[in-house]
Amino acid sequence: MAAPLATCTKVEQRSVIRFLSSEEVKPIEIHRRMKVQYGDACLSLQQVYEWSRKFMNGISSVTDSPRPGQAHRVVTPEAIAAVEAIMKENRCVTE
């Protein structure tokens, strides 16, 4: 019997789904096998079906696509300097 995996990521699990889908393993069987290894951290059956369908339709990326309205964070030296300047400018001195 194989030892369950202690830690995992969604991307790792999606990679497993992609691999097994390419071998034409049915989503219900993929989920059953993953549940043994990942336990409570396993993706839901619905997610396995969804990702399996995506891979069978030609999607190859295992990461989430950017969504409209999703916040973008850009950290640059200029942005850091601007924030530090604002903080210095608005610093309250208490005694």
N, C-alpha and C positions, 0 to 999 in steps of 0.2 A: 504494500500500500504506500502511495506517495505521501510525503509530508506536506501539510497545508502551507501555503505561503503566508508569512507573517505580515508583510506589508505589500501594498500594490498601489498602482495609480490607475485612473480611468484610461489614460493613454495606453498603458500596458495591457489592460483588459481589451481595449478596442483592437490592439494589435493581434491578440489571440483570436478575436472574432474574425478579423480580416483573414488571418491564416486559415482558420478552420472553414470559413465560408468559401475560400478559394478551393478547398478540397471537397466542396459541396456537402458539408455536414449541415444538417438542419438546425435552425436556431434553437429549438427546444433541447436538442442534444448538446449544443454548445453551452447553453445555460446550465444544464445538468452537470456537465463536466467542470465548468468554471465554479459552480457553487461548491463543489467538493474542495477545490483549491483555495478559493477566496472567502468562503463562508459568508458572514454578514456583510463584508465589504464588496461582495459581488454586485455587478450591475443587475438591474431588474430584468426580468424576462422581456418586458416591453422594450427596454433599451437594446437588448441583444437583437430582437427582431428588427428594430429601427436601423441599427448599425449594419446588420447583415444585409438588409435591403439596400442601404447606401453603397456598400462595397460591391454588391452584385450589379448595381446600376453604374459602376465605373468610378465612383469616388474612391480615391486611394489614400487621402489624408486621414490620420487617426486623431487629429486635433479639431477642436471646435472652430467653426468659421466665425469671423467677426460679425457681430450683429449690429444693425442700424441703431444708433443712439447709445451704443456701448461707449463708456468713458475711455478716453485714450490718455495715457500718462506718458509724458515725455520729460525725462530728467536730463537737463543739460547744465554745464557749468554756468551758463548765462542765467538760466532759471533759478539756480541755487543762489547765485549772487543777488538777483533781484529780490528774492524772498528774504535773504539775510539783511539787505538794505532796508526793506519795509519793517522788519522786526526791530532793527536798531533805531529807526526813525520813530516808531511808536512805543518804544520802551518807556514804561512808567518807573520812576525812581521813588521808592518809599523808604522812609527812615524809621 
